[in-house]
């Protein structure tokens, strides 16, 4: 038998009782209860957002502009100033808020249906103008709030309420990779795409949100973070299969990583190649 690190015995109670090491609930989250479906990834993304705002010491000057979607239900639980925008119009409202309150930390919170279907022109023009705001996209590839039908980001082959046989490029068109539209624009300072389907991705996504807000605080221009989130209800999969479905269906289309940070500006295709190379390098060599 090979030497291994000691493991925690499971046949008897632990010798040391569990103890609390810190606050589990972020200070800016008023309540951990919500009515979103089991397995939804949006609560995780919102927690990361609030954690970063608190860690940057910006809670008292943060103003969020919220779109229309399942995440809108969280407005009563977020202890920051919030403005409700019309469907798709959050970036324009954020622009006005930032021009009136240049000292404030302004962010939008939108879903893929809200941002990419209903208000694509809003976020593109906001980035092109270099508005010093941060837009956060929660992308699950479906209109979750209205029953799980196709959005502009739905992956090819993905089954939704109105693509029961899977999204077909010839009939439904190709998915829009919104980050690829925003990264090349001269007004964009930081563009990234993260995920919350596993612990490693959660840590990386939190770092992306922090860099995006830092770009705003430094006045470097527009910043954007797309977060892939689970929606097992809208995907017609069991709750426990949500993370795996995201990794298998969405990430091959919407690859995670930084598309723009300083001088670096790459495409999703380049990220896919980088991710594939990293996975290949991590595989153990064959005998």
N, C-alpha and C positions, 0 to 999 in steps of 0.2 A: 504494500500500500504506500503510495507516494505521500510525502510530507505536504500538509495543507494548513492554511491558517485556521485557528480555532473558530468554530461556528457556534451560534447560539443554540443551546439545547431546546428542543420543543416538547420533550416528554415530562417537563416539570416547570413550575413557575420560575421566573427570573430571580436571581439572588439579590439584585438591586432593583428597587421599584422604579418605574418610569418617572421622569421629572420634566417639568416644562422648562425649555431653554429660551423661549422668547414668545412674542405675540404671534399667534397664527393668523389672526385677522388683521389686515392692514388698517391703520388708523383712519384712512380716507374711505374705507368701506363700512357703511353704517350697519349693514345686515348681510349675513351670509346665506340667508334663505332667498330663493328665487323660484319663478314658475317656468323656467326654461326646461326643455326636455332632458331626460337623463342622457348623459354622455355628451352633451353639448360642450364645445370647446370655448365658447365665447366668455363664460365666467372666468376661465383661466386667463384669457387675454386681457380682460378688464382688470383683473387683479394685478397683472404685471404692469399695466399702464399706471394704476394708482400707486403701486410700490415705487416706480421710478419717479413720479411726480413728488412723492414724499421724500425720497432719498436725495433729490436735487434741491430740497428746501423751497419748493415752488408752490406748495399747497395753497397759500394765501393769495397767490396771484395767477392761478391757473383758471382758464375759462375754456370749457369744452362746448363744441357745437355738435349736436347729435342728430343723426339722420333717422330714417324710418326703417325699423327692422326689429327682430327679436330682442336685440341688445338695448333697444329703447326702454325696455322694462327696468333696466338698471338705473335709470336716471334718479329714481327716488332713493337709491342706496349709495350713490356716489357723493361724498362730502366735498364737492368742488362746485364752483359756479358753472351752470350749464344753460345753454340756449337750445331750444328745439327748432330745427330748420325744416323747411318743406322738403319733400322727397327729392334727393339728389343735389340740393342746393347748399349743403353745409360748407364747402370751401369758399363760396362767395360770402356767406354770413361770417365766416372766420376772417376773411379779408377785411370786412368792415370793422369787426371787433379789434383786430390788430392795429388798424390805422387809427382807431379812436383810443386804444389802450396799448401803445407800443411797448410798455413795460411789462405787459401780461404775457404769460405762457399760454398761447392759443393752440388748441388741437381740435381736430374733428374726429368723430367716431362714426364710421359708416360700414355697411355691408356691401357685398359685390353687386347685389341688385340695386341698391341705393346709389352707389358711386359709379359703377361701370355701365349699368343699364339706364338709369334715370338721369344721371348727372355727369356723364363722361366729360362733356365740354367744360364743366365747372372746374374740375380738378386739373385738367390739362392747361387751361388758361391761367389758373392760379399758380401752377408750377412755372409756366412760361414767363409770367410777370415777376417771378422770384419773390413772391409774397413770403414773408418770414413767419410762416405758420407750419404746423406739423399735421399731416393728414394720416390717419390710421384706418386701414381697410381690414375688416374681418371677412375673409373669403372662404366660403364653404361650397361654392359652386352651385348653389340653389337659392331660390327665393324661399327661405325657411319659414318666414312668418306667414306667408300666404299659401302654404301647402306643399312646397318642394318642387316647383317647376323650374325649367331651365333659366339660367342667367347668361350674360355675355361671357362669363368665365368658365362655364361648365365644360369639362373635358370631353374630347371626342370619345364616343362609346359609353359615356356616363348616362345612366338611366335616371330620368326624372319624371314628374307627373305628366309632362307633355312631350317627353322623348322616351316612351316606354321601351322602345327597342334600342335605345342608346342614341346619343347625339351623333348625327350624321353630317359631315362637312358639306356635302353637296346640297343637302336640304336645309340645314340649320345654320350653316356657316361655321367658321373656325372660332375657337375661344380667343378672347382678347387678353393679352398679357399686359395689364395696365402699367406695371412697373417698367416694362420696356418702352412704353410711350413717354414716361416721365423722366427716366434717367438721362437721355441725351439732351434734354432741354437745358439751355444756358442758365435758367433761374434755379435749377435744382442743385442743392448742395449735398443731399444724402438720400439715397433710395435703397431700400432693402426689403427682402421677403423672408419671413420666418414662419414658424409653425409651433403648435402646442401639442403635438401628438405623442411626444415622449419627453423624458426628463432633460435629455441633452438639448433638444430643440427649444424647450422652455427657457433654459439658461441663455441660449444664444439669442432668442427673441427678445428677452429682457435687455440684453446688451445693445441690441439694435434700437430699441425704443430710447434707451439712454443716449446713444449717439445722435439720434434724430433730434431729441430735445436739446442736446448740447449745441447742435448746429443752429437751432433757433436762438438759443440764449446768446450765442456768439455773433448773431446777426449775419450768418453766412448765406441765407436764402431759404428756399423751400425744402422741406424734408418730408419723407414718406416712408411708412412701414406697412407692408402688407403682411397679414398674419393668417395663415391657413388654419381653419378651425373645423372641428368635427361637427357633423349634423346627421347622426345615424337615422333619425326619423325621416328627414328629407331624402336620405340615400336609400331607404328601405332595407337597412341592415340592422342586425341585433346591436344593442348598445355597446357590448364589449368589443365588437368588430370595427367600431368607428375609427380608432387610431390606425389600425392596419389598412383600412380602406383608404384613408387619407394618404398614407405613405405609398400605397399601391396605385391609386388612381389620380390623385391631384398632384403630388410632388413630381411625377415624371413630366407633367405639363408646366406646372408653376414651380420651378426649382427654387430651393431656398438658398439664401446667401445675400451678399451685398452687391448690388448692381452699380452703385455710385457712392464713392467716398473719397473726397479730395480729387486727385488726378485720375483715380481708377474709375473707369466706366465700361461695363461689360453688358452683354445681353444674357437673357435666360438660357439661350443655347450654349453660351460659354460656361455658365454655371452648371448646366447639365453635364458637360464634358468634364469640368473640374470635379464635380461630385462623383462621377463614375470612376475617374482616375483615383480619387481618394479611397473609394470603396475597394477597388482592385488592389491597392497598395496595402490595405488593412487585412485582406484575406490571408490566412496562414498558407505558407508554401506547401505544395503537394509533395508527397514522398516520391 
